[in-house]
Amino acid sequence: MAIQTINPFNNQVIKSYEEMTPDAVEIAISIADEAFQHWKKNSIFGACSTAAQSCRPYA
């Protein structure tokens, strides 16, 4: 069964998403945790600087 995002103003379906399998959920959680473990070691200033650098295509 698809999960839908619905505009509450007009009840129009914005987007439908397929449910994830338990294995897919575990993989997503694992990837998110790995990213968190990396980023939690950085200050917000370092994280912003890194993100800013990666957003500059031809610096």
N, C-alpha and C positions, 0 to 999 in steps of 0.2 A: 504494500500500500504506500503510495506517495505521500510525502509531507508537503503541505502547501503553505506559502506565505501569502496572506490575504490582506489587501488594503482595507482597513476598517471603515474608511469613509464611504466606499462604494461596493464593498464586498467582492471586488474583482481580484482574481488570482494573479499574483505578481510573478511567482515562480513555483515550480514543483521540484521537490528533491526526492530521490529514491532513498529508502532506508538503507543504513549500512549494516553489513553483517557483523557479528561479534568479532570476527578476525580483523575486519577493516577498522573497527573501533579501536581495538588493541594496537594496531599499527599506527593509527593517527595519534593515540595517546603517547605511544613510545616516541614518535617523532617530535611531538610537542614538548615532552619531558626532556629530550636530548637538547632541544633548542633552549629551553628554560635553564637547564644546568649550565650551558655555555654563557648565556646572557646575564644570569644572576651574579656572575663574578665581575661584571663590568659596572661602572657607575653610569648614571643616566647621561652624563656628559660624554663619556667614552662611547656609549651606545649611539647617541645622536651623531657624534662625529663619524663613526663607522657607517651609519646609515646614510649620512649625507655624502660621504665619499662614494658609496656604492650607487648612489642616485645620479652621480655626475657621469654621463656617458663618455665625455672627452675632456677630462680636466687637464 
